[in-house]
Amino acid sequence: MKPALLGGTPVRTKPYPVHITTGQEEKAAALRVIESGILSDFEGSNNQWFLGGAEVKAFEKEWSSFFGVKYGVSVNSATSGLMAAVGAAGVGPGDEVITVPWTMTATAAAILVNNAVPIFCDIEPDTFCMSPASLESRITSRTKAVIPVHIYGHPAEMDAIMQIAERHSLIVIEDASQSPGMRYKGRLTGTIGHMGVFSLNCHKIIQTGEGGVITTNDDELALKLQLIRNHAEAVIATGMPVKNLINMIGWNYRLNEIEAAIGREQLKKLSDLLRQRRELADYVTQGLKRFDGLITPAIKEGCEHSFYRYPLRLDPMKIKVSAPRIVEALNAEGMDFYAGYLPLNEFPIYQQQVGFGEKGCPFKCPWYGGSPDYSLDLLPNVAHAMNWSLSTEIIRPPLVFEDMDEIIQAFDKVWNNLSLLS
């Protein structure tokens, strides 16, 4: 059959349904809050409202219980959660924090906002997660923390990362935005490092519209997170005791009562929503294994995959058509795929190293003595993935196996016409 890109009939002609995870339970929870009249119950002061209202407190308790941690600190986004976590780690001017460029912009922006410099290390070629070997090669005397990202929903190699961090006395902040409920060697992602950050954005596996949670087992870190979330300087001024004032400048990162109430119901659905994703992903994987040169998602021993995105790789030794052209052909068939990922090191802010104000901090901060390299030279796996990987978010409920059959059919049409696409 002729591919749609070259004039054939598309496999799918109807749009994909909106990803909706909420139902009557969330509607009732939101209505309960609205009828109470208390839509938020925070105050930026050292009083009984410092930690928020009844729904926020209940949500944090239930999240902590589910993930088996001492603290779950809710925030109004994972972006603000990352910013708070980097601040709680004591990061500031002159410091470096190592992360990967194969992630959403907020991971590195959280470092910049705390007046520190992001340093990018390479990724593993099969999981797209942080390469421990590359991480260690990027550590300097200025390194203060590490942010591994469980990208697409597969865990980073946390044992090796934690061992490296311990050797160099570094704080580890897991970006678990895409991997809630996933296990790495029996432990849940987001609970292995010193802090873990989860997203409740509307696109995520469970959501409150906007929102996030930071997990930790450390009493001091938890207090710092709570203070940064809620006007730290004012709360301290009204009597909250702290060990030091480093980064104790607070923001308004607070989750409201409606979002917290919805989050409580969403958390109950997490396991089932993950099960549905895995069933769809397993079905697609079985259907795609027959295509020579197409590499289905890696799941390393002892790991689980949330399939927030379903990632695929191409073997350039077997197929001469790169990911952008493959994606163009698949999407002409009515699919919804993405080629690669624009790595953060390619963003103008890093290429030009222009930050806050005309003085150019943090890159040109007088306390910073480094010279960050934002080229692809030290990131060979990132460079390869840009041209030879693709992913999609459509392998999720409410889609069913019949929708997955269309994906497999689209790949069949494209693979049968690779010579015409090259």
C-alpha angles and dihedrals in degrees: 000000000000113000116247090239088066097042104285128128115277119244091227127029102171123081121253115259120255114267103247121173099170130089143153093319092060091043090055092046093051091046090051090058095044091052090051089058091221106112094165130008105188127122126186093230140089096267141098092290096056091098096044136243136320096275094048092049093047092048092050091049092050092046091050091050094049093050096039096237134129097236138029110182112194121215136178094254141359086246091062088041091058091046091051093046093051089048092049088052088064094246117162148136114343093022130116127211120196122219138140126272091218095088144075116297095251093071092068097029088064087063094049093049088058089054094251132121123251115226115197123216128189128269133235109263095228104041101025088227128127116301108228091206092052090045093057092047090057098052116114136168087272095058112114106164146004129223113197114188123215089214120198087001103293116121120247117237093275100173092060093040093051092048091052091047092051092051091053098035094243130158114237119213113185116212097212095163092125100034111057111160095011120134130221110195091332097316126103117245111250092037100070102069127056089270135008128201124208130189128224095181116145092257096054130098090263122014149181094196090263125005148097146200132224117207127202141152093208117102095206094046090049092054091048090051092050091049096047088048093054119036098289098190092054094045091050091047089057094053112285107144117226133174094231140352098236108139091350092143107120134215134190101262093144126144114224126232096254093053091046092051091050090047091056090058094042092053089059089058098046098095094049094046089051091049091053092050093050092049092052092044093049090051093051093045092055090050095049100046092087095065110099113230094019114111116202122216118298118231110187123216112281092016135111127205125217093195092218078158123014106227127201132184132207124220106224090198089064104028126042097193112093126222099263091058092044090051091048090055095044093049090050084061089059097265127131110227134148127214115229118311128272099248116226094237087068093059114111092239090064098035091053096030094220115151134150119004128331092303090071099230135202093025094044097029110143089232092056115086100176133103108212118209110216096175123111091245093099093038107065095152091050090050091050094047091053091068104024107044136072136178144184139203096205096092094093141087138317083042117091138203092278088062089050090053088059090055091052090047091051091053089048091056093046095047092049089056103039092121090059092049098050 
